[in-house]
Amino acid sequence: MTSIHWDTVTRLRRLYAQAMDPVCRRFDLTANERGVLLFLANNPQYTRAADIVNVRGIAKSHVSAAVSALEKRGWLAQEPDAGDRRSMKLTLLPDSREAVAAGQDLQRRFGSAVFEGFPRDEQEKAQLLLKKINENLDKIAKEQPFHG
C-alpha cells in the first residue's frame, strides 16, 4: 500500500468523527458512547462488551465507561449471558432509538458523500473489497502476527 492509502484511512476516520459531532452534541454523548450505541445497533450478531473491544479496537476501560453511562441513561441494559456467565449481554433499550436513528442517518449520508460519483457497480465492488479487508483485519487481530 502507498502512503495515499494510509492517508485516506486517516482522513476518513477524522472526517467521520467530525461528521458525527452534531449527533454527539445533540444527545450529549461522548464519541465512545455514540460508538457503542451504533455498533450494537448496526451489528446485532455482537452483544457483549468484549465484542466491541475486539471488533472496534476500543480500550476495555473506554467501553466499560460508555456502557455504564448508557445504562444510567436507560439506553442500554446488561444481563448475564446465558452462554457465558462471566460475560454480560448488552441490549439497546427503546429510549436509545432517537439517538441511534440520528446516528445511522448520519452514517448513511456520510457514506453516500464518500461514494458520490461512483457507479453502483463500483460501490458494490468497494463493499466487497472492504468486507475482505475487514476479514483480513479480523485474522490479523486474532493471530497478531506483527507483535514481537
Contacts in CASP RR format, 6 or more apart in sequence:
PFRMAT RR
TARGET T0000
AUTHOR 0000-0000-0000
METHOD contacts of the structure
MODEL  1
MTSIHWDTVTRLRRLYAQAMDPVCRRFDLTANERGVLLFLANNPQYTRAA
DIVNVRGIAKSHVSAAVSALEKRGWLAQEPDAGDRRSMKLTLLPDSREAV
AAGQDLQRRFGSAVFEGFPRDEQEKAQLLLKKINENLDKIAKEQPFHG
12 114 0 8 1.000
15 110 0 8 1.000
16 110 0 8 1.000
17 31 0 8 1.000
19 106 0 8 1.000
19 110 0 8 1.000
20 31 0 8 1.000
20 34 0 8 1.000
20 103 0 8 1.000
20 106 0 8 1.000
22 106 0 8 1.000
23 29 0 8 1.000
23 34 0 8 1.000
23 99 0 8 1.000
23 102 0 8 1.000
23 103 0 8 1.000
23 106 0 8 1.000
24 30 0 8 1.000
24 31 0 8 1.000
24 33 0 8 1.000
24 34 0 8 1.000
26 99 0 8 1.000
26 102 0 8 1.000
27 34 0 8 1.000
27 98 0 8 1.000
27 99 0 8 1.000
27 102 0 8 1.000
29 37 0 8 1.000
29 99 0 8 1.000
30 66 0 8 1.000
30 69 0 8 1.000
32 58 0 8 1.000
32 62 0 8 1.000
32 63 0 8 1.000
32 65 0 8 1.000
32 66 0 8 1.000
33 66 0 8 1.000
33 69 0 8 1.000
33 70 0 8 1.000
34 99 0 8 1.000
34 103 0 8 1.000
35 56 0 8 1.000
35 58 0 8 1.000
35 66 0 8 1.000
36 52 0 8 1.000
36 63 0 8 1.000
36 66 0 8 1.000
36 67 0 8 1.000
36 70 0 8 1.000
36 76 0 8 1.000
37 70 0 8 1.000
37 75 0 8 1.000
37 76 0 8 1.000
37 92 0 8 1.000
37 96 0 8 1.000
37 99 0 8 1.000
37 100 0 8 1.000
37 103 0 8 1.000
38 100 0 8 1.000
38 103 0 8 1.000
38 104 0 8 1.000
38 107 0 8 1.000
39 46 0 8 1.000
39 52 0 8 1.000
39 55 0 8 1.000
39 56 0 8 1.000
40 46 0 8 1.000
40 47 0 8 1.000
40 52 0 8 1.000
40 76 0 8 1.000
40 90 0 8 1.000
40 92 0 8 1.000
41 92 0 8 1.000
41 96 0 8 1.000
41 100 0 8 1.000
41 104 0 8 1.000
42 104 0 8 1.000
42 107 0 8 1.000
43 51 0 8 1.000
43 55 0 8 1.000
46 52 0 8 1.000
46 55 0 8 1.000
47 81 0 8 1.000
47 89 0 8 1.000
47 90 0 8 1.000
47 91 0 8 1.000
48 81 0 8 1.000
48 87 0 8 1.000
48 88 0 8 1.000
48 89 0 8 1.000
48 90 0 8 1.000
49 60 0 8 1.000
49 63 0 8 1.000
49 64 0 8 1.000
49 67 0 8 1.000
49 88 0 8 1.000
49 90 0 8 1.000
50 87 0 8 1.000
52 58 0 8 1.000
52 63 0 8 1.000
53 59 0 8 1.000
53 60 0 8 1.000
53 63 0 8 1.000
54 141 0 8 1.000
55 138 0 8 1.000
67 76 0 8 1.000
67 78 0 8 1.000
67 90 0 8 1.000
70 76 0 8 1.000
70 96 0 8 1.000
71 77 0 8 1.000
71 78 0 8 1.000
73 95 0 8 1.000
74 93 0 8 1.000
74 95 0 8 1.000
74 96 0 8 1.000
75 92 0 8 1.000
75 93 0 8 1.000
75 95 0 8 1.000
75 96 0 8 1.000
75 99 0 8 1.000
76 90 0 8 1.000
76 91 0 8 1.000
76 92 0 8 1.000
76 93 0 8 1.000
76 96 0 8 1.000
77 90 0 8 1.000
77 91 0 8 1.000
77 93 0 8 1.000
78 88 0 8 1.000
78 89 0 8 1.000
78 90 0 8 1.000
78 91 0 8 1.000
79 88 0 8 1.000
79 89 0 8 1.000
79 91 0 8 1.000
80 87 0 8 1.000
80 88 0 8 1.000
80 89 0 8 1.000
81 87 0 8 1.000
81 88 0 8 1.000
81 89 0 8 1.000
82 89 0 8 1.000
92 100 0 8 1.000
115 123 0 8 1.000
115 126 0 8 1.000
118 126 0 8 1.000
140 146 0 8 1.000
END
